[in-house]
Amino acid sequence: MKDLEQLRARLPVLRDVTYLNTGTMGVMAEPVLEQYVEALQRVEQFGHARWDEMWSAAAAARQRVAELVGAGLEEIAFTGNNTDGLALVLASLRWSAGDRILTSDQEHPALLLPLSAVSRRHGVTVHQFTICSTPEETIASFAERLEELRPRLVAFSHVSCETGVRLPVERLVPMAREYGALVLLDLAQSVGQCRVDLRLLGVDFAAGNGHKWLHGPKGTGFLFVRRDLLDLLEPPLVGDGAVEPAFERTTAWLEGWRFRSDARRFEFGTRNPAPWIGLTAAIDYLEAIGWDAIERHQRMLVRWLHERISAIPGVRWYSALDPAYGSGMVTLGMSGRDGETLNRVLWERFQIVQRRVMVPSGVRVSCAYFTSFEDLEKLASALEQLAVRTAGVRG
Ligand SMILES: Cc1ncc(COP(=O)(O)O)c(C=O)c1O
């Protein structure tokens, strides 16, 4: 990565810890933070005196997010995080008892819980396909479940939060279409680290966030709804801003209001423009580094780490090596230590920030644009020390 030292110098957290957990939360570069804080100051100093000006600046975020994921402006709603978007789609579809939903066996509670809620409330059943070690096997599992279940909706992650596997969405969506299923894609772990083109992929609904791989403000997320499907969704909540504007507050209006025709039907009430100004700055910042450069860097790091740790006794690699089926996120395990313990020891003894994974039992390592070989060497050498200890304890 060009200018890696300079990029790292703008991330103060790296002075204290080895940060390998962008998959849970990105850290904001100082130049982005400055623009975000400045926006926040202006909001609080000027209140409504500069409100329109602030919102015109914030509106750029909708354009930037839409461009980033290959969507139209009217197809993007701002949300507070990724879960909001997933939950909104699931709560807005009109379900019938007996409808079936197909998801994967590696989903985050952010999807599993809203799925469980529709199942409880509407008698919908939720089923899983298996994410396997090769794309062909995953596609076969998906095909088998589709044929058997004929689901109304398929909902899964673009990149798995458990193993970093990147699903072959371009192959899965046309298959779902053949069976007439709608497709909801969770972009939490892909937007900002992999190219996302929702139009090309043919996805119906998608949710993403700004706080992980986009390294933007916490409290930013978005929902994509394909333009021609907007009316299929009946938002569960309504408030001022979500409906077609009217200047007379008459009884007829109160009885006859209609949702806005665009995805902003999911937004209402007073909202803070500052995080969106911050998100625009975050996207600009990464774009200046270059999306291809970021992806190349991540691939190089993952390859390097795999080679470096493959000789360490007892260390297991649970992620894809084929870069087209993988991402900058990988999961490692160590025999004799479960993920929970490994996660704790790596943090307490080595100040390495990563995330534990329960199935497969291990820890997840995120390689981001700022990750260096030295960071990964610290991880590898920590694993080596632990491997010696484990062998000693057992021997
Ligand atoms: C695949 C996946 N979906 C959803 C989420 C939840 O994202 P948020 O915290 O932005 O709602 C996460 C967070 O880790 C995730 O990994």
The ligand as an ORCA input file, in Angstrom:
! r2SCAN-3c Opt
* xyz 0 1
  C     -22.979     -9.705      8.680
  C     -23.388     -8.644      9.666
  N     -24.617     -8.137      9.595
  C     -25.036     -7.163     10.430
  C     -24.207     -6.684     11.405
  C     -24.727     -5.633     12.338
  O     -24.315     -4.373     11.918
  P     -24.770     -3.066     12.720
  O     -24.091     -3.150     14.033
  O     -24.304     -1.946     11.864
  O     -26.237     -3.101     12.844
  C     -22.915     -7.162     11.518
  C     -22.018     -6.636     12.568
  O     -21.041     -7.192     12.963
  C     -22.489     -8.176     10.623
  O     -21.262     -8.687     10.691
*
